[in-house]
């Protein structure tokens, strides 16, 4: 072998070695990329090319006791595009032919569905050709969304958002409540049942191009969204509407400022109607002043006046201090040993010779003041506590009041006297209804119920409230009080406005002076009626309150509303007329 051959061979060996070395480097690098670093590089690539979005879990419905929807969630859709991607679309027709759809043509098709101009749509598609994002339409309904989606324009994108809807508007609006802009319940049942109603969000992922635009057909749901539960209320939406209408009409007739109606089942404690005037329409909260967006029945305590006398009567009877036939000489003006004084609402010359039942029938403040002295202040306060006049109901309504009652040790002489007939103490309409429910249920107070529970997707009802009753007074005492209240309907001054043909009714009227805001009583009144029917076997409580009536300042402002609504309740629920005559209690002697 010549020196030249050896040199050539060496060069060949070196070249081969270099090639082998280079190939080895590439092999090592390839192994590193495809095997050693594969997971890391795939993750980095995925991070750059993949994106995820949240799928909102739909908020659950609020329904009444037979499933009528009071609040629901509807989906609305935003339609967007990437202007830099807008271009001709090849659309295959049913006959197999292909039509080229230009952006101008597409704009016309979209505009026809939206009910707007093609020029306006085309401007949103092309106004900034360098942009990756532009709105085409916002908050369109599901039918509009589907129609535009079916145009099969690949450069259109869709995202959904939730909108709360209240099909019955202001019917039960103050009770159902509403939501804030962040989708949180901030009033009424929307707030009470926020945990039940809130859905669980899901996740969907999609691939995007280098320009950050979603690649059609790459969207995948990785975590399914779950809707919230359904809050089932005890309310009867038909009765709720009827009650609100009856209340509104009477407030307009009397020129009153506000009012409430509460209808409650005696045997269950369930609220069938809670009507407030004014009332908010949750579909348009801003149209209602802030002060009128809540529920007066739950949140606004007032001095109940004579409807509270039922509690005083039950207390005195339960303590054994008097009977329904105890005799009282009730003067027009009564002044107790401490100098506190009160008078009856109507002048009478000389004392009225009344039984305890007659004191109830005549609604004599002086008679109740005299009978109230048979108990100590501490005893009467304890009974008020037993009847839950110092605590909010079990409903847990937002900002619910527990009434206003000072400790008995803080009562002055006048308060000690006036609390016997419902002044110097404030309660809510819900508390008064609960008082009468207790008396109508054999002295057993049942928890006030507004929400029956949270219905899950499988139909099971969870978060069912405790319905355990509490014996407040013996059934003999509650029966005596109901019988006394029946004399108000059969012989009291509001007799013709309270009677319901065929049914025995037990009720109490009330007219209380309202505060003038400076610690003294003003010239305005709160008029009210609370009662039970049928009195022989009480099934329903109706409590009506009308504040600051102008044309009628007595309980006759509220009595016709009580009569109208109780009649409707008995008819709607097919309650059989009374067959047993009422007791013939002596009212005078």
C-alpha positions as CSV (number, residue, x, y, z in Angstrom):
1,X,0.0,0.0,0.0
2,X,1.4,3.3,-1.0
3,X,1.6,6.3,1.3
4,X,-1.1,7.9,-0.7
5,X,-3.4,5.0,-0.2
6,X,-2.7,4.9,3.5
7,X,-3.5,8.6,3.7
8,X,-6.7,8.2,1.8
9,X,-7.7,5.4,4.1
10,X,-6.9,7.4,7.2
11,X,-9.1,10.3,5.9
12,X,-11.9,7.8,5.2
13,X,-11.6,6.4,8.7
14,X,-11.7,9.9,10.2
15,X,-14.7,10.9,8.1
16,X,-16.5,7.8,9.1
17,X,-15.6,8.4,12.7
18,X,-16.9,12.0,12.4
19,X,-20.1,10.8,10.8
20,X,-20.6,8.2,13.5
21,X,-19.9,10.8,16.2
22,X,-22.4,13.2,14.7
23,X,-25.0,10.4,14.3
24,X,-24.4,9.4,17.9
25,X,-25.0,12.9,19.1
26,X,-28.3,13.0,17.2
27,X,-29.3,9.6,18.5
28,X,-28.5,10.6,22.0
29,X,-30.4,13.9,21.6
30,X,-33.3,12.0,20.0
31,X,-33.4,9.5,22.8
32,X,-33.3,12.4,25.3
33,X,-36.1,14.3,23.6
34,X,-38.4,11.3,22.8
35,X,-37.8,9.2,26.0
36,X,-35.9,11.0,28.8
37,X,-37.5,14.4,28.4
38,X,-40.7,13.3,26.7
39,X,-43.1,14.0,29.6
40,X,-41.5,17.4,30.4
41,X,-41.5,18.5,26.8
42,X,-45.1,17.3,26.2
43,X,-46.2,19.1,29.2
44,X,-44.5,22.3,28.1
45,X,-46.0,21.9,24.6
46,X,-49.4,21.3,26.1
47,X,-49.1,24.3,28.2
48,X,-48.3,26.4,25.1
49,X,-50.9,24.9,22.9
50,X,-53.7,23.9,25.3
51,X,-56.1,26.1,27.3
52,X,-58.9,25.4,29.7
53,X,-62.1,27.2,30.5
54,X,-64.6,26.8,33.4
55,X,-68.0,25.4,32.7
56,X,-70.4,27.0,35.2
57,X,-72.5,24.6,37.2
58,X,-76.1,25.8,36.8
59,X,-77.7,27.3,39.9
60,X,-80.7,25.3,41.0
61,X,-84.3,26.3,40.9
62,X,-86.5,27.7,43.7
63,X,-90.0,26.1,43.5
64,X,-93.2,26.3,45.5
65,X,-94.9,23.4,47.3
66,X,-96.2,21.9,44.0
67,X,-93.2,22.5,41.9
68,X,-94.1,25.8,40.3
69,X,-90.9,27.5,39.4
70,X,-90.3,30.8,41.3
71,X,-86.6,31.2,40.3
72,X,-84.6,29.5,37.6
73,X,-81.4,29.8,35.7
74,X,-81.3,30.3,31.9
75,X,-78.2,30.1,29.7
76,X,-77.3,33.0,27.6
77,X,-74.5,32.9,25.0
78,X,-71.7,35.3,23.9
79,X,-70.6,34.8,20.2
80,X,-67.1,35.9,19.4
81,X,-64.6,35.7,16.6
82,X,-61.0,36.1,15.7
83,X,-61.0,38.8,13.0
84,X,-57.6,37.8,11.7
85,X,-59.1,34.3,11.0
86,X,-62.3,35.5,9.2
87,X,-62.2,34.2,5.7
88,X,-64.2,32.3,3.1
89,X,-65.9,29.1,4.3
90,X,-66.6,26.2,2.0
91,X,-70.0,24.8,2.9
92,X,-71.2,21.5,1.6
93,X,-74.8,21.5,0.6
94,X,-77.4,18.7,1.0
95,X,-76.9,17.7,-2.7
96,X,-73.2,17.4,-2.3
97,X,-72.3,20.6,-4.0
98,X,-70.0,23.1,-2.3
99,X,-70.8,26.8,-1.8
100,X,-68.3,29.4,-0.9
101,X,-69.5,31.7,1.8
102,X,-67.7,35.0,1.9
103,X,-67.4,37.0,5.1
104,X,-69.9,39.5,3.6
105,X,-72.4,36.7,3.0
106,X,-71.8,35.2,6.4
107,X,-72.5,38.7,8.0
108,X,-75.8,38.8,6.2
109,X,-76.8,35.3,7.5
110,X,-75.8,36.2,11.1
111,X,-77.6,39.5,10.9
112,X,-80.8,37.9,9.8
113,X,-80.8,35.7,12.9
114,X,-79.9,38.5,15.3
115,X,-82.3,40.9,13.7
116,X,-79.6,43.5,13.1
117,X,-77.9,45.0,10.0
118,X,-75.4,43.0,7.9
119,X,-73.1,46.1,7.9
120,X,-73.0,46.1,11.7
121,X,-72.1,42.4,11.9
122,X,-69.5,42.7,9.1
123,X,-67.9,45.5,11.0
124,X,-67.4,43.4,14.1
125,X,-65.9,40.6,12.0
126,X,-63.4,42.8,10.2
127,X,-62.9,46.1,12.0
128,X,-59.5,45.1,13.3
129,X,-57.9,42.4,11.0
130,X,-54.9,42.0,13.3
131,X,-57.1,41.2,16.4
132,X,-57.6,37.8,17.8
133,X,-60.9,38.7,19.6
134,X,-64.1,40.6,18.9
135,X,-67.7,40.2,20.0
136,X,-70.3,39.4,17.4
137,X,-73.2,39.2,19.8
138,X,-73.7,39.0,23.6
139,X,-76.3,37.4,25.8
140,X,-78.3,35.7,23.1
141,X,-80.8,33.1,24.0
142,X,-80.4,29.4,23.3
143,X,-82.4,29.4,20.0
144,X,-80.4,32.2,18.6
145,X,-77.2,30.5,19.6
146,X,-78.2,27.3,18.0
147,X,-79.3,29.0,14.8
148,X,-75.9,30.8,14.4
149,X,-73.9,27.7,15.4
150,X,-75.7,25.8,12.6
151,X,-74.3,28.2,10.1
152,X,-71.0,26.2,10.6
153,X,-68.7,29.2,10.4
154,X,-65.5,27.8,11.9
155,X,-64.1,31.1,12.9
156,X,-67.0,31.8,15.3
157,X,-66.7,30.9,19.0
158,X,-69.3,30.5,21.7
159,X,-69.3,30.8,25.5
160,X,-72.2,30.5,27.9
161,X,-73.1,32.5,30.9
162,X,-75.9,32.1,33.5
163,X,-78.8,34.5,33.9
164,X,-81.3,34.3,36.8
165,X,-84.9,34.5,35.9
166,X,-88.0,34.9,38.1
167,X,-91.0,33.8,36.1
168,X,-93.6,35.2,38.5
169,X,-91.9,38.5,39.0
170,X,-93.0,40.2,42.2
171,X,-95.1,37.3,43.4
172,X,-93.2,36.2,46.5
173,X,-90.3,38.4,45.3
174,X,-89.6,39.7,48.8
175,X,-89.3,36.1,50.1
176,X,-87.5,34.5,47.1
177,X,-84.9,37.3,47.1
178,X,-82.3,38.0,44.4
179,X,-78.6,37.8,43.6
180,X,-75.8,40.2,43.2
181,X,-73.7,40.8,40.1
182,X,-71.2,38.1,41.2
183,X,-73.9,35.4,41.2
184,X,-74.3,35.2,45.0
185,X,-77.6,35.1,46.7
186,X,-77.9,38.3,48.8
187,X,-81.6,38.3,49.9
188,X,-84.4,36.0,50.8
189,X,-84.3,32.3,49.9
190,X,-81.6,33.0,47.3
191,X,-79.4,33.8,50.3
192,X,-80.8,31.3,52.8
193,X,-80.3,28.4,50.4
194,X,-77.2,29.6,48.6
195,X,-75.3,26.4,49.5
196,X,-78.2,24.2,48.2
197,X,-78.6,26.1,45.0
198,X,-75.0,26.6,44.0
199,X,-73.7,24.2,41.3
200,X,-70.3,22.7,41.0
201,X,-68.2,24.0,38.1
202,X,-66.6,21.8,35.5
203,X,-63.7,22.2,33.1
204,X,-63.2,22.0,29.4
205,X,-60.0,22.1,27.4
206,X,-59.1,23.0,23.8
207,X,-56.1,23.3,21.6
208,X,-55.1,26.7,20.3
209,X,-53.0,27.9,17.4
210,X,-49.8,29.8,17.6
211,X,-51.9,33.0,17.5
212,X,-53.8,31.9,20.5
213,X,-57.0,31.1,18.6
214,X,-59.1,28.1,19.6
215,X,-58.7,25.2,17.0
216,X,-62.2,24.0,16.0
217,X,-63.0,20.4,17.0
218,X,-60.4,20.2,19.8
219,X,-62.7,21.1,22.7
220,X,-63.1,18.3,25.4
221,X,-64.9,18.3,28.7
222,X,-62.4,17.1,31.3
223,X,-64.6,17.7,34.4
224,X,-68.4,17.6,34.2
225,X,-70.3,20.5,35.7
226,X,-73.0,19.6,38.2
227,X,-76.2,21.7,38.7
228,X,-77.2,22.9,42.1
229,X,-80.1,21.5,44.1
230,X,-83.7,22.7,44.0
231,X,-84.9,24.7,47.0
232,X,-88.5,23.5,47.7
233,X,-90.6,26.0,49.5
234,X,-93.7,25.6,51.6
235,X,-95.4,28.5,49.7
236,X,-98.4,28.0,47.5
237,X,-97.7,30.4,44.6
238,X,-101.4,30.7,43.7
239,X,-102.3,31.7,47.3
240,X,-99.3,33.9,47.4
241,X,-100.5,35.8,44.3
242,X,-104.1,36.0,45.7
243,X,-102.8,37.4,49.1
244,X,-100.6,40.0,47.4
245,X,-103.5,41.1,45.2
246,X,-105.9,41.4,48.1
247,X,-103.4,43.3,50.2
248,X,-102.6,45.7,47.4
249,X,-106.2,46.4,46.7
250,X,-106.9,47.2,50.3
251,X,-103.8,49.3,50.7
252,X,-104.9,51.4,47.7
253,X,-108.4,51.7,49.1
254,X,-107.3,52.9,52.5
255,X,-104.3,55.0,51.5
256,X,-102.0,52.9,53.7
257,X,-98.2,52.9,53.6
258,X,-97.4,49.2,53.9
259,X,-98.8,45.9,54.9
260,X,-98.3,42.2,55.3
261,X,-100.3,38.9,55.0
262,X,-99.1,35.7,56.6
263,X,-100.9,32.3,56.0
264,X,-99.6,29.4,58.0
265,X,-100.7,25.8,58.4
266,X,-101.7,25.1,62.0
267,X,-100.8,21.4,62.0
268,X,-97.4,21.7,60.3
269,X,-96.1,25.3,60.9
270,X,-95.6,25.7,57.2
271,X,-96.0,29.1,55.6
272,X,-98.3,29.0,52.7
273,X,-98.1,32.7,51.9
274,X,-96.0,35.6,53.0
275,X,-97.2,38.8,51.2
276,X,-95.5,42.1,51.6
277,X,-96.4,45.5,50.2
278,X,-94.2,47.1,48.8
279,X,-92.6,44.0,47.2
280,X,-89.6,43.7,45.0
281,X,-89.5,42.2,41.5
282,X,-86.2,40.2,41.5
283,X,-86.1,40.6,37.7
284,X,-85.7,44.4,38.2
285,X,-84.3,45.0,41.6
286,X,-83.0,48.5,40.8
287,X,-86.6,49.6,40.2
288,X,-87.3,49.1,44.0
289,X,-85.9,51.4,46.6
290,X,-83.3,49.7,48.9
291,X,-85.6,50.0,51.9
292,X,-88.4,48.0,50.1
293,X,-86.3,45.0,48.9
294,X,-86.7,42.8,52.0
295,X,-89.6,41.1,53.6
296,X,-91.5,43.3,56.1
297,X,-93.2,40.2,57.6
298,X,-89.8,38.8,58.7
299,X,-87.7,41.9,59.1
300,X,-89.9,44.8,60.4
301,X,-91.1,44.6,64.0
302,X,-94.1,46.6,65.1
303,X,-96.3,47.1,68.1
304,X,-99.0,44.5,67.5
305,X,-101.7,46.0,69.7
306,X,-104.7,43.9,70.6
307,X,-103.8,40.8,68.6
308,X,-101.2,40.3,71.3
309,X,-104.0,39.9,73.9
310,X,-104.3,36.3,73.0
311,X,-100.9,35.7,74.5
312,X,-101.8,37.6,77.7
313,X,-105.0,35.6,78.0
314,X,-103.1,32.3,77.6
315,X,-100.6,33.4,80.2
316,X,-103.2,34.3,82.8
317,X,-105.3,31.1,82.2
318,X,-102.2,28.9,82.3
319,X,-101.0,30.4,85.5
320,X,-104.5,29.6,87.0
321,X,-105.0,33.3,87.9
322,X,-108.4,33.5,86.2
323,X,-110.9,31.5,84.1
324,X,-112.9,32.5,81.0
325,X,-115.8,33.4,83.3
326,X,-113.8,35.6,85.7
327,X,-115.7,38.8,86.3
328,X,-114.2,42.2,85.7
329,X,-115.6,45.7,86.1
330,X,-113.6,47.5,83.3
331,X,-113.7,51.3,83.6
332,X,-113.1,53.6,80.7
333,X,-109.9,54.8,82.3
334,X,-107.8,52.5,84.5
335,X,-104.9,53.7,86.7
336,X,-102.9,51.1,88.5
337,X,-101.4,51.4,92.0
338,X,-98.1,52.8,90.5
339,X,-99.9,55.6,88.6
340,X,-99.7,54.0,85.1
341,X,-102.8,54.7,83.2
342,X,-104.7,53.5,80.0
343,X,-108.1,53.9,78.5
344,X,-110.4,51.9,76.3
345,X,-110.6,52.8,72.6
346,X,-114.3,53.8,72.9
347,X,-115.8,55.9,75.6
348,X,-118.3,54.3,78.0
349,X,-120.0,55.9,80.9
350,X,-119.3,53.7,83.9
351,X,-117.5,50.4,84.1
352,X,-118.3,47.5,81.8
353,X,-119.4,44.4,83.7
354,X,-117.5,41.8,81.6
355,X,-116.3,38.2,82.0
356,X,-112.8,37.4,80.8
357,X,-114.3,36.3,77.5
358,X,-116.2,39.6,77.4
359,X,-113.0,41.5,78.0
360,X,-111.6,39.7,74.9
361,X,-114.7,40.4,72.8
362,X,-114.8,44.1,73.7
363,X,-111.0,44.3,73.4
364,X,-111.0,46.3,76.6
365,X,-107.5,47.7,77.4
366,X,-108.5,48.5,80.9
367,X,-109.9,45.1,81.5
368,X,-106.6,43.5,80.3
369,X,-104.7,45.9,82.4
370,X,-106.6,44.8,85.5
371,X,-106.3,41.1,84.6
372,X,-102.6,41.5,83.8
373,X,-102.0,42.6,87.4
374,X,-102.8,39.0,88.4
375,X,-99.3,38.0,87.2
376,X,-96.0,39.5,88.0
377,X,-93.9,41.3,85.3
378,X,-91.5,38.4,85.4
379,X,-94.2,35.8,84.9
380,X,-95.6,37.7,81.9
381,X,-92.1,38.1,80.4
382,X,-91.4,34.4,80.8
383,X,-94.6,33.6,78.9
384,X,-93.6,36.0,76.1
385,X,-90.3,34.1,75.9
386,X,-92.1,30.7,75.9
387,X,-94.2,31.9,72.9
388,X,-90.9,32.9,71.1
389,X,-91.7,36.6,71.1
390,X,-88.0,37.4,71.8
391,X,-86.4,35.3,69.1
392,X,-86.4,35.1,65.3
393,X,-88.2,32.1,63.7
394,X,-86.5,28.9,62.7
395,X,-86.6,30.1,59.0
396,X,-83.3,32.0,59.4
397,X,-84.5,34.7,57.0
398,X,-81.7,37.3,56.3
399,X,-81.9,40.2,58.8
400,X,-84.9,38.6,60.4
401,X,-86.0,40.4,63.6
402,X,-86.7,38.6,66.9
403,X,-89.0,41.4,68.0
404,X,-88.2,44.1,70.6
405,X,-88.9,43.4,74.2
406,X,-86.8,44.9,77.0
407,X,-86.0,42.6,80.0
408,X,-88.8,42.8,82.6
409,X,-86.4,44.4,85.1
410,X,-86.2,47.4,82.7
411,X,-89.9,48.0,82.4
412,X,-91.2,51.2,83.7
413,X,-94.7,51.3,85.2
414,X,-96.4,52.3,81.9
415,X,-94.6,49.6,79.9
416,X,-95.6,47.0,82.6
417,X,-99.2,48.0,81.9
418,X,-99.2,48.5,78.2
419,X,-97.5,45.1,77.4
420,X,-100.7,43.4,78.6
421,X,-102.5,44.7,75.4
422,X,-99.7,44.7,72.9
423,X,-98.0,48.1,73.2
424,X,-94.5,48.6,74.6
425,X,-93.5,45.4,72.8
426,X,-92.7,44.9,69.2
427,X,-93.1,41.7,67.2
428,X,-93.0,40.6,63.6
429,X,-95.9,39.4,61.5
430,X,-94.3,36.0,61.5
431,X,-94.2,35.9,65.3
432,X,-97.9,36.8,65.5
433,X,-98.8,34.1,63.1
434,X,-96.7,31.6,65.1
435,X,-98.6,32.7,68.3
436,X,-101.9,31.8,66.7
437,X,-100.6,28.6,65.2
438,X,-99.6,27.5,68.7
439,X,-103.0,28.3,70.2
440,X,-104.8,26.6,67.3
441,X,-102.6,23.4,67.6
442,X,-103.5,22.5,71.2
443,X,-100.8,24.7,72.7
444,X,-98.0,23.0,70.7
445,X,-95.8,25.4,68.8
446,X,-94.3,24.0,65.7
447,X,-91.1,25.5,64.1
448,X,-91.9,28.0,61.4
449,X,-91.1,26.5,58.0
450,X,-90.5,28.3,54.7
451,X,-88.2,25.8,53.0
452,X,-89.1,22.1,52.9
453,X,-85.6,21.0,51.9
454,X,-83.1,20.8,49.1
455,X,-84.0,18.4,46.3
456,X,-81.1,16.6,44.8
457,X,-80.8,15.4,41.2
458,X,-81.9,11.9,42.2
459,X,-85.1,13.3,43.8
460,X,-84.0,12.9,47.4
461,X,-84.8,15.7,49.8
462,X,-82.0,16.8,52.0
463,X,-81.6,19.6,54.6
464,X,-85.1,18.9,55.8
465,X,-85.9,21.2,58.8
466,X,-86.7,19.9,62.2
467,X,-90.5,19.8,62.7
468,X,-90.5,18.8,66.4
469,X,-93.2,20.7,68.3
470,X,-93.0,22.3,71.7
471,X,-95.8,22.3,74.2
472,X,-96.2,25.9,75.3
473,X,-99.5,25.7,77.2
474,X,-101.9,22.8,77.8
475,X,-104.5,22.1,75.2
476,X,-107.2,23.1,77.6
477,X,-105.8,26.6,77.9
478,X,-105.4,27.0,74.1
479,X,-108.9,25.7,73.6
480,X,-110.2,28.3,76.1
481,X,-108.4,31.1,74.3
482,X,-109.7,30.0,70.9
483,X,-113.2,29.9,72.3
484,X,-112.7,33.4,73.6
485,X,-111.4,34.6,70.2
486,X,-114.5,33.1,68.6
487,X,-116.7,35.6,70.6
488,X,-114.9,38.4,68.8
489,X,-116.2,37.1,65.5
490,X,-119.7,36.3,66.7
491,X,-120.3,39.5,68.7
492,X,-117.4,42.0,68.3
493,X,-117.6,45.3,66.5
494,X,-115.9,43.9,63.3
495,X,-118.3,40.9,63.2
496,X,-119.6,41.4,59.7
497,X,-116.1,41.8,58.3
498,X,-114.8,38.7,59.9
499,X,-117.6,36.1,59.6
500,X,-117.3,33.4,56.9
501,X,-120.6,31.6,56.2
502,X,-120.5,28.0,57.2
503,X,-117.4,28.2,59.2
504,X,-116.6,28.9,62.8
505,X,-113.8,31.6,63.0
506,X,-111.7,32.7,65.9
507,X,-109.9,36.0,65.5
508,X,-108.7,39.1,67.2
509,X,-108.6,42.6,65.8
510,X,-105.9,45.1,66.7
511,X,-105.3,48.9,66.4
512,X,-102.0,50.1,67.8
513,X,-100.5,53.6,67.9
514,X,-97.3,54.0,66.0
515,X,-94.2,55.7,67.2
516,X,-93.5,59.2,65.9
517,X,-89.8,58.4,65.7
518,X,-88.8,60.4,68.8
519,X,-89.9,57.9,71.5
520,X,-93.5,59.1,71.7
521,X,-96.7,57.9,70.0
522,X,-97.8,59.8,66.9
523,X,-101.1,60.1,65.1
524,X,-100.7,57.0,62.8
525,X,-101.9,53.5,63.5
526,X,-101.1,49.9,62.6
527,X,-104.3,47.9,62.1
528,X,-104.4,44.2,62.2
529,X,-106.3,41.0,62.4
530,X,-105.0,37.5,63.3
531,X,-107.2,34.4,63.4
532,X,-107.9,30.8,62.9
533,X,-110.4,28.7,61.0
534,X,-112.3,26.5,61.4
535,X,-112.4,27.3,65.1
536,X,-113.7,23.9,66.1
537,X,-110.6,22.2,64.5
538,X,-108.1,25.0,63.4
539,X,-106.3,24.3,60.2
540,X,-105.1,27.7,59.0
541,X,-103.8,31.0,60.5
542,X,-104.3,34.2,58.6
543,X,-102.6,37.3,59.9
544,X,-103.1,40.7,58.2
545,X,-101.3,44.0,59.1
546,X,-101.9,47.3,57.4
547,X,-99.9,50.3,58.5
548,X,-100.9,54.0,58.4
549,X,-104.3,53.7,56.7
550,X,-105.8,57.1,56.0
551,X,-109.5,56.5,55.2
552,X,-110.1,53.8,58.0
553,X,-107.9,53.9,61.1
554,X,-109.5,51.0,62.9
555,X,-109.0,47.2,62.4
556,X,-111.8,47.5,59.9
557,X,-109.0,48.4,57.5
558,X,-107.5,44.9,57.8
559,X,-110.6,42.8,58.6
560,X,-111.9,42.5,55.0
561,X,-108.5,41.2,53.8
562,X,-108.5,38.6,56.5
563,X,-112.1,37.5,55.6
564,X,-111.2,37.4,51.8
565,X,-108.0,35.4,52.2
566,X,-109.3,33.0,54.9
567,X,-112.3,32.3,52.7
568,X,-110.0,31.6,49.7
569,X,-107.7,29.3,51.9
570,X,-110.7,27.2,53.1
571,X,-112.1,27.0,49.6
572,X,-108.8,26.2,47.9
573,X,-108.1,23.4,50.4
574,X,-111.6,22.1,50.4
575,X,-112.0,22.4,54.1
576,X,-115.4,21.1,55.2
577,X,-117.8,23.5,56.9
578,X,-118.1,23.4,60.7
579,X,-120.8,21.1,61.9
580,X,-120.5,21.6,65.7
581,X,-121.9,24.8,67.2
582,X,-119.5,27.1,69.0
583,X,-119.5,27.4,72.8
584,X,-121.9,29.9,74.3
585,X,-119.5,31.8,76.5
586,X,-121.1,34.5,78.7
587,X,-119.4,37.8,78.0
588,X,-121.2,40.0,80.5
589,X,-122.8,39.5,83.9
